[in-house]
Amino acid sequence: MTPDLLALSALDCSPGAPLLAASELKQRTAALPGWGCADNRLTKTFPFADYYRTIAFVNALAYIANRQDHHPDLSVHYNRVVVSFATHDAGGVTLNDCICAAKIEVFLAP
């Protein structure tokens, strides 16, 4: 993971915020283990042993997202959560999405 993402906070994003160029998106995604980009979204599935751990992760993720004022779409299941970031006002993936993904990765690091 690139430490530069961890040093940043999600930026104030407004309509017209710059999307990441394909080359930068590829570089950023490569530095975020398990994250992929499809359909103009940065996405990762997080597996868990049970529903309790799944919901604990959702609550922690909600705290991180609220602190960054940048919120993902979530698909919550019994033993997994699909997290999907896109900057809706920009119409795709921006630096904010990568910053938030990096902060989630650090939270889960052993």
Secondary structure, DSSP 8 states (H G I E B T S, - for coil): --HHHHH-------TT-----HHHHHHHHHTSTT-EEETTEEEEEEE-SSHHHHHHHHHHHHHHHHHHT---EEEE-SSEEEEEE-BTTTTB--HHHHHHHHHHHHHH--
